[in-house]
């Protein structure tokens, strides 16, 4: 029955995405405007926890760390930033997005939260990609190494160090969703992020050009983060695993062996989101992890 619902909604989406104008959607009680080609409404109709599962987490974080900073890399149309601020209104978000189309919607969607948002209209990319181009499909975008006759976007980039210095606070949360570069970016800036960001929230996807399973293995086995607690969600916001990272590194990697057999149906699990918590420097984060893992 769910599969038939998915097929029907996919058909409606494909037809409506060809219509002129924009689409409206509701995120945590706030209206946002999207390109009709954006798949967020479709995915949330099928899996309501898609891109909403973090709401409870940020409510709990605000209760213990009001005024924290979130660096939102790959802010897209502002839907995640809005969701964070709707649940943690004292937080400040540094929203990083270099795509001009998404920026137009992001400014509009976050206007009522503008005092809590610093917009950075640039790209953050990893050196693994080298000279890079950027392509989007109206819903998301990603980097790719450019060919000899393509125009580089290298002049429109920013460093991790610069972002971490923009809005210092007692707790900094590093959120990254760049469709393929999250893990290489963290690996290249491991010591800096380990010392400056108490929580990392990023996408583990081994199917994209900039990231492979060896990158994810290198990150998970880094001695700097082995004692961090983690929450692992699938791409539809369902909690899959939690615990101390050093006890689950191989189990997480085995999940990617399963993804090797995945298909591209709308209900397939294509990647995982991981939240890594530095509970040594911020022991009270244990309360958040415990509460979420039991719910």
N, C-alpha and C positions, 0 to 999 in steps of 0.2 A: 504493500500500500504506500509506504514511504517512497519507494522507487518511482511509482506512478506519479506521486505528487511532485517529485523532483523533475521528472520529465515534463510535466504540465507547466510548472513554474519556469523551467528553462525555455520552453517554447514561448511563453508570454514575454519573458525577458528579451529574447531575440527579436521579437516583433516590436516591442516598445522601445528597444534601444535604437531603432531606426527612425523613430519619430523626432520631430524638431523640438528644440527647447531643452530645459533641464528637468531633473526629477527631484522631488523632496522626500526626505526620510526623517524618522525620529530616532535620536540617540539619547538615551537616558533622559527622556522628557524634553529634549531640545531639538528643534527642527534644523536640519542641515540641507543644503542644496548640492546636488551632484550632477555630473554629466550623465546622460541617459545610458552611456556605455559602462558605467560603474557597477560592479557586481555586488557591492555591499548589501543592498536591499534584498537581492535574490538569496544570498547566502544566509542572511539573518532570518528570512522567512522559513528556511529549511532547518537551520540550526540556530536557535535564538541565542545560544551562548557564544556564537562566532563574534569576536571582537567586542564582547561585553563581559566576558568571564572575569575581567580584572576589576570590575566595579567594587565588589566587596573587599578586595585586597587594598584598594586605595582608600576606601573609607576607614579601614583599620589603620593604615599607615598615617593618615592625617590625624587620627586620634592620639598617636604617640609621637609623631614628628611633624607638627604643623609648620607650614612655611618651607617644606622641602622643595628641592629643584628636580625637575624631570627634563632630561635632554632627549627630545623626541626626534631621532634621525630617520628621515623618510616619512615626514609628517603627512604626505599625501594631501587630501582635501580637509584635513583637520579633525577627522572623526575620532581618532584615538585621543588626541589632545583634548578635545571637547569632553570625551568620556572621562578622562582623568580629572579635569577641573570640575565637572558636574559632581563627582564623588569626593573630591578633595579641593574645595574652593580656595583654600589658603595657599595651595601649591603654586609654583611658578614654572611654566614650561618654556623651554628654549626649543622652538619648532624649526627644524632644518629641512628645507625642501627647495630643490633647484628647478623643478619642473614648472614652467610658467603657467600651464593650464591648471595644474593642481593648486598653485599659489593663488590664482584668482578666486577659486572656490574657498580655499583655506582662509583668506582674509575675510570673506563674507561670513563664513560659518563661525568664526571665532571673534566676531566683532564685539559681542556682549562680554567676552572674557579678555578683551585686549589689554587690560591693565595687568593681567597675569601671564601674558605671552610676549616673548621676544622672538620675532621672526628672523630667520637667517636664510635669505634666498640664495643658497648655495648648495653644492653637492659635497658630501663626504664620501670619498672612495678609497679603495685600498691600492697599494702599489702593485699588487698582483695583477690587477687589470691593466696597468700601464697607462699609456695614452688612451683615454676612454671616450666613447660616445654614449649616448643615452637614447633609449627608445621607450615609448609608453603605448599602451593599448586602450587608453581612456579609462582604465580602472587601476592599473599599477604600472610601474616602470622599472627598468633595470639598466645597469651599465653593460657595455661590451667593449672589447678591444677594437679600436678603429682600423679600418683598412687604409691603404695608401692614399685614397682619394676622398676620405671622409674628413669632416671637420671635428677637431678635438674640443671637448668641454673642459680641458685642464685648467683654463683660466678662471673657471667659476667654481673653485673648490675651497674648502676650509679644513683646518687641522683639528684633530681631537683635542689637543692642548688648548687651542683657542676657545673651543666650546666649553670645556670644563672650567675656564676662567670667567665666563660671561656672567654667571649668577651664582656665586658660591653660597652654600648654605650648610647647615649641620648634617644634612643627609642629601646626597646626590644620587639620582636614579638614572642609569644609562639605558635608554630604550632605543633599540635599533631594528628597523624593518626596511632593508634596502633590496629585498628580493635577490639575495645571493652573495652579498659582500659583508654581511654582519660578522661572521666568524673570522674571516681574514683581517677585518678592521680591528677586532678585539685582539687577535694574536699579535698584530704589529704594534699595538699600544698596550700590551698586557700589564706591564709594571705600572704605567701611568693610571690606567683604569682601576687596577687593583687598589691603588693608594687613594684614589679620589672618589670612586663610586661605590657606595655601600650595597647597591642592588644593581645587577645587570639583568636586562630583559631583552632577549634577542631570539631570532629565528634560526633554527637548525635545519638547513635544507641542503642536502647533498646532491641535488639534481640540477643545479644551476651552474653556468660556466665558471663563475669565480670561486666556487666552493666544491670540495669533494669530501669523501668520507675521511680521508687522512687529515684534512684541516680540522674536522670536528673531533677526531681522535686526539690530535695535538692539543686542542683546547681543553678537552675533558680531562686529559692526563697531566695538565700543567700543575706543577707542584704548588704554584701560588694560589690556586683556587680549590685544591683537593678537599679542604676542610669546610668549604661553603655548603650551606644547606640549599636545596633546590626544590622547585615545583616544576614539573614537566607537563605541558598541555599539548593535545593534538591540535591540528589547524582549525578545528571547529570548537575549541575552547573547553574540551573535556579533560579533566585531570587524569593523567596516565600513571604518574610515578612521583614519589617525593622521598626525601631523605638526605643523608650526607653524601655529597657527590662522589667521594673516593670509594664508597661502597657500591655504586651503581654505574660506574663508567662503562664497563663492558656490557651491562644490560641495556644501557641507552644505545650503544653502538649496534647491538643486535637488532634494535628496532629499524635501523637503516638497511639492514639486510632484508628485512621484510618489505621495506619500501621499494626495494629493487624490483619486486614483483607487482608493484602497484599498477593500477590503470588510471586513466584520467577521467573516470566518471565523476560526477559532481559530489558523490558521497565518499570518494576515496580519501584516505589520509595521505597528504602529500608532503607535509613537513611538521615540525614540532616547535612550539614556543617554550623556552626555558627561562625561568627566573632564578637567579643565583643570589643568595643573601649572605653578606659578611656578618655572621652572628658573633664573631669574636670582638669586632670593634663596636657592633651594634647589637648587644645581646637581647635587647627587648624585641627585636625582630622575630625571635623564637615564638612569641605570642601570635604573631600574624601567621606564620607558617603552620603552627599547630591548629589554629582556628580554621584555616582554609582547608587543610588536609582532612579535617574531620567532617566538614560540611558536605 
